[in-house]
Amino acid sequence: MSNPPTELLGTATNKSGVRASEVPSTGGRTGIARILLSRDTVMIYTLVFFVIYAALFIPRFASPVSTGFLLLDVIPALLIALPMTLVIITGEIDLSVASIAGLTSALMGVLWAAGLDIGAVLLISLLAGVLAGAFNGLLVAVLGLPSLAVTIGTLALFRGLALVVIGDNAVANFPPELTSFFTSKIGGTGIPTVMIGVIVVAIFFGVLLHFTPFGRGLFALGYSKEAATFVGIHVMRSKFWLYVASGSVSALAGIYWTLRYSSARSDNASGLELTVIAAVLLGGVSIFGGKGSIPGAVAGVLLIGTINFTLRLNRISDVVLIIVTGTLLIASVVAPSIFEGISKWRHTRRNRRILPPASALGATRATASGVQERK
Amino acid sequence: MTLTSPAPSQETPPKTARRATRDFASVLRWREIPVTIALIVLVGLTYLANPLFLSQQGVKDLLLNATIVIILAVGQAMVIITRNVDLSIGSILGIVAFSTGTLFVAVPGIPIVLVFLTGMALGALLGAVNGLLVTIAKVPSLVITLGTLYIYRGLNNAWAGGTQYFAGDRPDNFGALSVDTIAGFPLITLIAIVVVVIVAIFMASTRPGRDLYAIGSDPEAAKLFGIPVTRRVLLAFLSNGILAGLAGVLYASRFNSVGATTGTGLEFDIVAAAVVGGVAIFGGSGTVAGAAIGALLLTTITSALTAIRVDKFWQQAIVGLLILAAIIIDRVARIRTQKKLRLSEARDV
């Protein structure tokens, strides 16, 4: 039911050649078939297939302990990937997420060490994330500055503030009942209790993106800002709130990180932004904007998490694993453009065979106009 | 920019040329001046507070710290000017630095020139892989180089494992490159200055160099104009790889140990240096000299803060603020240029 609007917007605003060629190829399929064969769904198949494979053939994988550690490890990336998906769909990017998580963590440590009540500590830290996100939103959405450059700046700024706040110190003496809650599991399933919260956040962003006018507007915005403005989407307001959401969820990830490892340090979660973006892009979200889905992004995060975890079970060194992340990312973006090239080539060949005069006419016209442009 | 501006040039070539120089001058006036002033003010104030800052040793340290960042920022500027970005340079630097360490141990007595050439060739290879993936697959460079950032780093990890090579494994005259000075300039800094001058001349006054600006201003228009976009973008990535390779070799000379994690997390510092130096993140404007000054400014801040005994933890926050300031200045400059172009075009009609 959510497909027609994209279709309409796709055809209405196919300004670039890439998109124009995509519209007919997806338009040929309808309804269920389209959903079942989309890029995000393929990601989910890959994930399911890989999990089944790992459960069958990797010793010790299919156990509550494994599930528990796997999920505990991916939660920060999973959380941040949700708003990141929305931000990238609008054609922007947020590189400062991990720094916001680090700033939150540093603040928590200092406030807790200063003797504040834990509730107040959590509230103020979360608020810091909201403000950091609003600052990004102000620069990108309101002032219209390029988000790539702005968030490289705030990446340094927020990490720098984390250093200013806590310096070299680490705070570790958080209340044990809280830290043990963050690593606790639901019964014997091995699923961490915190996953419930993560699922709630995931559903929130999923519904927001796919089933509300606001969310549908984000796709339009990613396709064409001008067109989105004309159909009545508040471009500035939408982007601003997305950055606020991104900051808030990054703060949640920072709080989780601090309590799961029971350690508040300035370098917590550093480098996480690249992991998250790699996973989201792997999950089928287009860096050009206008395309992607929450289930796809979640599948991307879980796939990278699972592959890394199984390789680790096979005692392959952690640091070598990132080759897999990188290769998957490049393969996932290069493969579609290769397929597209092949199908375009087949299309023109078929056209030549079926309609020789028309294509000959088109060819002469093309060369004629080409010559004209040269002059 | 000047290449693509619609000009009724047939009858009045002198007028266009004059306008081009004027535009060029105004761009120069706007983009490099703020960062240069910031650098002078920073150095001046720090010197007033602590005269030791500009002692012979102090200046030498400043230059040594800036050298590697300057070379990387120059390469990155070339890529950014074509409206691309290369995030994998930290990993390229790491691999080359480790291979340099390995080479000295594996081939005792190897000539230093050969080590430099090997490092630059390896960097060229890795840069070419980036460039080929970006141009052939037509996928944004941000995504491709994020992927190769991981792959190159993983290869480095797989190769190095826990191994580290220390300065003692390398010949003395290789380490001397970052100790000996000519007229107060360390040798490796002189190499960096030569690099800046060569690339600056290439970008400012050769056809391929100007093409890089045209591609960054408007890729479609550049293609229509007959510029070999694919080859030029490839050239930018290749040059960046060579420079990252050179930086990797120099890193092995400058620092004590090279291992699996050498150069991690460098990518955003380098992009930041270029942006602070006035290279617009969406391509088409900025100069490599600006990027080099940006690099010098960012590395000087750290030393300056130490010299005036400000808490060193403020350094990164200040870098962040500088980046934001640079972006805002770029926006103001762009609005001014656009206004001027509109006015001058209106006059021509």
Interface residues (C-beta under 8 A of the other chain):
Chain A: I93 L95 L139 L143 G144 L145 P146 L148 A149 V150 I152 G153 T154 L155 A156 L157 F158 R159 G160 L161 L163 V164 G167 S270 G271 L274 I277 A278 L281 I287 F288 S317 V319 V320 L321 I322 I323 V324 T325 G326 T327 L329 I330 V333 V334 S337 I338 E373 R374
Chain B: V85 L87 L133 A137 K138 V139 P140 L142 V143 I144 L146 G147 T148 L149 Y150 I151 Y152 R153 G154 L155 N157 A158 G161 L224 G226 A260 G265 F268 V271 A272 V275 I281 F282 D311 F313 W314 Q315 Q316 A317 I318 V319 G320 L321 I323 L324 I327 I328 R331
